[in-house]
């Protein structure tokens, strides 16, 4: 495995886990987060889909019950 493969895997995993792109960009040394967005667009799109799925599930649930937990 090349060092670049480790870097790509780590960035992908961080974005998929919900780390914001600006933070990932800073850790990668990207001066502009748009480079990170272009490079990892597929991961960002998947993370956005998962986030909207979670928001939908929350909207369908009883918010008061969530607060009582």
Secondary structure, DSSP 8 states (H G I E B T S, - for coil): --HHHHHHHHHHHHHHTT--HHHHHHHHT-SSHHHHHHHTHHHHHHHHHHHHHHHHHHHHS-HHHHHH-
